[in-house]
């Protein structure tokens, strides 16, 4: 006679085994390692936007293409510190009375991207009351060392759709009142004083880029003014975060290791010091121990290690890095 109890037990064991096998998750496979070269060029003119997830360079523009960046979802205004721009707050004075830089006290934006640390922040307070301050904008120099001029600016109003401001050269020429319409697809909407003043397209869609390669001012505590350096910054305004490693263990980092890193939203966490400058001949070497983990806007993790700063012709300004999705 068949032992139905034994058969039932065996059937349950076989079924349980099958279910456990079916419930197993597939193993996590990291992505391929890609080598990317960014053409900032020398003397470091280009600003290049890059997307980790598609491994694509999305756009490139000259750092001389814009002067001011207006927050698309707020009231903050940024200087173009890629071109070492400064601003001086001349106070609540008559616009026409500002015609000299003799008493200027120069301010600059913090390179970390914090919107509470901008040179032009006090044009409006937290109650949306306008200060009517007049600012002098120092547009800095071009690649040939020619000064690009000073402008005086007074920001008049802001709403959900636009900013309105007036500007002129210090001698009163090129006077204009301008309304810049916010571009909701970008973190900022960009303006150039060139050719009488105009809105310019710079940043790609805010939701599709992670990193920007650019010149950027960096403040050293032993210097009176910030110094322009070639850097890599992250899209902090879309929640891109970065962590740094300094142990030379890049090759062995896997996805579970990311829990051990401290991520920050500072846009200059990657910054400039992945390269080491030789002060004798102004050449650069790559720090072999430094690498970075980037958490993208949709939550994926990528590890990045820089491997060169020169192109095949020995010209600096061409950061090369390897990147792998964890």
C-alpha positions as CSV (number, residue, x, y, z in Angstrom):
1,X,0.0,0.0,0.0
2,X,1.3,3.5,-0.9
3,X,2.3,5.7,2.0
4,X,0.2,8.8,1.2
5,X,1.6,10.7,4.2
6,X,5.1,10.2,2.9
7,X,4.2,11.2,-0.6
8,X,2.5,14.4,0.7
9,X,5.6,15.4,2.7
10,X,7.8,14.8,-0.3
11,X,5.5,16.8,-2.5
12,X,5.5,19.8,-0.1
13,X,9.4,19.7,0.1
14,X,9.7,19.6,-3.7
15,X,7.2,22.5,-4.0
16,X,8.9,24.5,-1.3
17,X,12.2,24.0,-3.0
18,X,10.8,25.3,-6.3
19,X,9.3,28.3,-4.7
20,X,12.6,29.3,-3.0
21,X,14.4,28.9,-6.3
22,X,11.9,31.1,-8.1
23,X,12.1,33.8,-5.4
24,X,15.8,34.3,-5.8
25,X,16.8,37.7,-7.1
26,X,19.1,37.9,-10.1
27,X,22.6,38.9,-9.2
28,X,23.5,42.6,-9.5
29,X,25.8,43.3,-12.4
30,X,27.7,46.6,-12.6
31,X,27.9,48.4,-15.9
32,X,30.7,48.6,-18.3
33,X,33.7,50.9,-17.6
34,X,33.7,53.8,-20.0
35,X,36.6,56.2,-20.8
36,X,35.4,59.8,-21.3
37,X,37.4,62.8,-22.5
38,X,36.0,66.3,-21.9
39,X,37.2,69.1,-24.2
40,X,37.4,72.2,-22.0
41,X,40.4,73.2,-24.1
42,X,43.2,75.6,-23.3
43,X,43.0,78.3,-22.1
44,X,40.0,76.6,-20.4
45,X,37.2,78.3,-22.3
46,X,34.5,75.7,-22.7
47,X,31.8,74.6,-20.3
48,X,30.7,71.1,-20.9
49,X,27.6,69.3,-19.6
50,X,27.6,65.5,-19.2
51,X,25.0,62.8,-18.3
52,X,26.3,59.8,-16.4
53,X,23.3,57.5,-17.2
54,X,23.6,57.8,-21.0
55,X,27.4,58.5,-21.0
56,X,26.8,61.5,-23.2
57,X,28.2,65.0,-23.6
58,X,25.0,67.0,-23.9
59,X,26.2,70.4,-24.7
60,X,29.2,72.8,-24.7
61,X,29.4,76.6,-24.6
62,X,32.0,79.3,-24.2
63,X,32.3,80.7,-20.6
64,X,32.2,84.1,-22.3
65,X,28.6,83.5,-23.6
66,X,26.9,84.7,-20.4
67,X,27.2,87.0,-17.4
68,X,24.2,86.5,-15.1
69,X,22.1,83.4,-14.3
70,X,18.6,83.9,-12.9
71,X,17.0,81.1,-10.9
72,X,14.1,79.6,-12.8
73,X,12.1,78.6,-9.7
74,X,13.1,81.4,-7.3
75,X,14.7,84.8,-7.0
76,X,18.4,84.1,-6.8
77,X,20.9,85.6,-9.3
78,X,24.3,84.1,-9.9
79,X,27.4,85.6,-11.3
80,X,29.5,83.9,-14.0
81,X,32.3,82.9,-11.7
82,X,33.6,80.6,-14.5
83,X,35.0,83.9,-15.9
84,X,36.0,85.3,-12.5
85,X,33.2,87.8,-12.3
86,X,32.7,90.0,-9.2
87,X,30.0,92.4,-7.9
88,X,30.0,95.4,-5.6
89,X,26.9,96.5,-3.8
90,X,26.8,100.3,-4.0
91,X,23.7,100.5,-1.8
92,X,20.3,102.1,-2.3
93,X,21.5,105.1,-4.3
94,X,20.5,106.9,-7.4
95,X,21.2,104.7,-10.4
96,X,22.8,107.5,-12.4
97,X,25.1,108.4,-9.5
98,X,27.1,105.2,-9.9
99,X,29.9,105.9,-12.3
100,X,33.1,104.7,-10.7
101,X,34.7,101.6,-9.1
102,X,36.8,103.8,-6.8
103,X,34.9,102.6,-3.6
104,X,33.9,99.1,-4.8
105,X,34.1,96.2,-2.4
106,X,34.2,93.1,-4.5
107,X,32.1,90.1,-3.7
108,X,31.8,86.7,-5.4
109,X,29.6,83.6,-5.3
110,X,30.6,80.6,-3.2
111,X,31.8,77.8,-5.5
112,X,29.8,75.2,-3.6
113,X,26.6,76.4,-5.3
114,X,24.8,77.3,-2.1
115,X,22.1,79.8,-3.0
116,X,22.5,81.5,0.4
117,X,26.1,82.4,-0.5
118,X,25.7,84.6,-3.6
119,X,27.1,88.1,-4.1
120,X,23.8,89.5,-5.3
121,X,21.6,87.9,-2.6
122,X,20.6,91.1,-0.8
123,X,18.7,92.6,-3.8
124,X,15.6,91.0,-2.2
125,X,14.9,89.9,1.4
126,X,12.9,86.9,2.7
127,X,9.7,88.9,2.7
128,X,10.2,89.7,-1.1
129,X,11.0,93.3,-0.4
130,X,13.3,94.8,-3.0
131,X,16.3,96.7,-1.7
132,X,16.7,98.9,-4.8
133,X,20.5,98.5,-4.4
134,X,22.7,99.3,-7.4
135,X,25.4,96.8,-8.1
136,X,28.6,97.2,-10.2
137,X,29.3,94.0,-12.2
138,X,33.0,93.3,-13.1
139,X,32.8,91.2,-16.3
140,X,36.5,90.3,-15.9
141,X,38.9,89.5,-18.9
142,X,38.9,87.6,-22.1
143,X,41.5,85.1,-23.1
144,X,43.8,87.9,-24.5
145,X,43.7,89.8,-21.2
146,X,41.4,92.5,-22.4
147,X,39.0,93.7,-19.7
148,X,35.3,93.1,-20.7
149,X,34.0,96.2,-18.9
150,X,31.9,97.2,-15.9
151,X,28.1,97.4,-15.8
152,X,25.8,98.9,-13.2
153,X,22.6,96.9,-12.5
154,X,19.5,97.5,-10.5
155,X,17.1,94.5,-10.1
156,X,13.6,95.8,-10.1
157,X,11.2,92.9,-9.6
158,X,10.7,89.1,-9.8
159,X,7.6,86.9,-10.2
160,X,6.9,83.3,-11.0
161,X,7.7,83.9,-14.7
162,X,10.3,86.6,-15.0
163,X,12.9,89.0,-13.6
164,X,13.0,92.7,-14.5
165,X,16.2,94.8,-14.1
166,X,17.9,97.8,-15.6
167,X,21.6,98.2,-16.5
168,X,24.1,100.4,-18.2
169,X,27.8,100.9,-18.5
170,X,29.4,103.0,-15.8
171,X,29.5,106.0,-18.2
172,X,25.7,105.7,-18.7
173,X,25.9,104.3,-22.2
174,X,23.9,101.2,-23.3
175,X,21.2,101.9,-20.7
176,X,18.3,99.5,-20.9
177,X,15.5,97.9,-18.9
178,X,15.1,94.2,-19.6
179,X,12.7,91.5,-18.6
180,X,14.1,88.0,-18.7
181,X,11.5,85.2,-19.0
182,X,12.3,82.2,-16.8
183,X,13.1,78.9,-18.6
184,X,11.3,76.3,-16.5
185,X,13.3,73.5,-18.2
186,X,16.6,74.7,-16.8
187,X,17.9,75.4,-13.2
188,X,18.8,79.0,-14.4
189,X,18.0,81.3,-17.2
190,X,21.1,83.0,-18.6
191,X,21.8,86.6,-19.7
192,X,24.6,88.3,-21.5
193,X,25.5,92.0,-21.6
194,X,27.0,91.6,-25.1
195,X,25.3,93.2,-28.1
196,X,23.2,95.4,-25.9
197,X,21.9,92.6,-23.7
198,X,20.1,89.3,-24.5
199,X,18.9,86.0,-23.1
200,X,21.1,83.1,-24.1
201,X,20.7,79.3,-24.0
202,X,23.4,77.7,-21.9
203,X,22.3,74.9,-19.6
204,X,20.6,71.8,-21.1
205,X,17.4,70.5,-19.6
206,X,17.9,70.3,-15.9
207,X,16.6,66.8,-15.6
208,X,19.1,65.2,-18.0
209,X,22.6,66.3,-16.8
210,X,24.7,65.3,-13.8
211,X,28.1,66.9,-14.2
212,X,29.5,70.2,-15.7
213,X,33.2,70.7,-16.5
214,X,34.2,74.3,-16.3
215,X,36.5,76.9,-15.0
216,X,35.3,78.1,-11.5
217,X,36.5,80.4,-8.8
218,X,37.9,78.8,-5.7
219,X,38.7,80.7,-2.6
220,X,42.0,79.9,-0.7
221,X,42.1,81.3,2.8
222,X,45.7,82.6,2.2
223,X,44.7,84.7,-0.8
224,X,42.7,87.9,-0.9
225,X,40.6,86.9,-3.9
226,X,39.4,83.6,-5.3
227,X,41.5,81.8,-7.9
228,X,40.0,80.4,-11.2
229,X,40.6,76.7,-11.5
230,X,39.4,74.0,-13.9
231,X,36.8,72.0,-12.0
232,X,34.0,69.4,-12.3
233,X,30.7,70.4,-10.6
234,X,27.5,68.4,-10.0
235,X,23.9,69.3,-10.7
236,X,23.1,69.9,-7.0
237,X,19.8,71.7,-7.9
238,X,18.5,68.3,-9.1
239,X,19.7,66.4,-6.0
240,X,22.9,65.0,-7.6
241,X,25.2,64.1,-4.7
242,X,28.9,63.2,-4.6
243,X,31.2,61.4,-2.2
244,X,35.0,61.3,-2.3
245,X,37.5,58.5,-1.7
246,X,41.2,58.9,-1.1
247,X,42.4,55.3,-0.5
248,X,43.3,54.3,-4.0
249,X,40.7,51.5,-3.8
250,X,38.7,52.6,-6.9
251,X,38.9,49.2,-8.7
252,X,37.4,47.3,-5.7
253,X,34.4,49.6,-4.9
254,X,31.1,47.9,-5.4
255,X,27.5,49.0,-4.9
256,X,27.2,47.8,-1.2
257,X,30.3,49.9,-0.4
258,X,28.4,53.2,-1.1
259,X,26.8,52.9,2.3
260,X,30.2,53.7,3.9
261,X,30.6,57.0,2.0
262,X,29.5,60.4,3.1
263,X,27.6,62.1,0.3
264,X,27.3,65.9,0.0
265,X,25.2,68.2,-2.2
266,X,28.0,70.7,-2.6
267,X,28.4,71.2,-6.3
268,X,32.2,71.4,-6.1
269,X,32.7,68.2,-4.1
270,X,34.6,66.8,-7.1
271,X,36.1,70.2,-7.7
272,X,39.6,70.7,-8.8
273,X,42.0,68.7,-6.6
274,X,41.9,65.4,-8.4
275,X,44.8,67.0,-10.3
276,X,48.1,68.1,-8.6
277,X,49.7,71.3,-10.0
278,X,53.5,71.5,-10.2
279,X,54.2,75.2,-9.4
280,X,57.6,75.1,-11.1
281,X,56.3,74.6,-14.6
282,X,52.5,74.8,-14.1
283,X,52.1,71.2,-15.3
284,X,49.6,68.8,-13.8
285,X,49.6,65.2,-12.5
286,X,46.5,63.1,-11.5
287,X,46.1,62.2,-7.9
288,X,46.3,58.3,-8.1
289,X,44.5,57.7,-4.9
290,X,41.4,60.0,-5.4
291,X,38.1,58.9,-6.8
292,X,34.5,59.9,-6.5
293,X,31.1,58.2,-6.2
294,X,28.2,60.1,-7.9
295,X,24.6,59.5,-6.9
296,X,22.6,60.7,-9.9
297,X,19.3,62.6,-9.9
298,X,17.4,59.3,-10.2
299,X,19.4,57.5,-7.6
300,X,21.9,55.4,-9.5
301,X,25.5,55.2,-8.3
302,X,28.6,55.7,-10.5
303,X,32.3,55.6,-9.6
304,X,34.6,58.0,-11.3
305,X,38.4,58.2,-11.4
306,X,40.3,60.8,-13.4
307,X,43.2,59.4,-15.4
308,X,44.6,62.4,-17.4
309,X,44.3,66.2,-18.0
310,X,46.1,66.3,-21.3
311,X,45.1,65.3,-24.8
312,X,47.1,63.2,-27.2
313,X,49.1,66.3,-28.3
314,X,50.1,67.1,-24.7
315,X,47.7,70.1,-24.4
316,X,46.1,70.6,-21.0
317,X,42.4,71.2,-20.5
318,X,41.1,67.8,-21.6
319,X,40.1,65.9,-18.4
320,X,39.9,62.2,-19.0
321,X,38.1,59.9,-16.6
322,X,36.8,56.3,-16.3
323,X,33.3,55.8,-15.1
324,X,31.3,52.7,-14.1
325,X,27.8,52.2,-12.9
326,X,27.8,50.3,-9.7
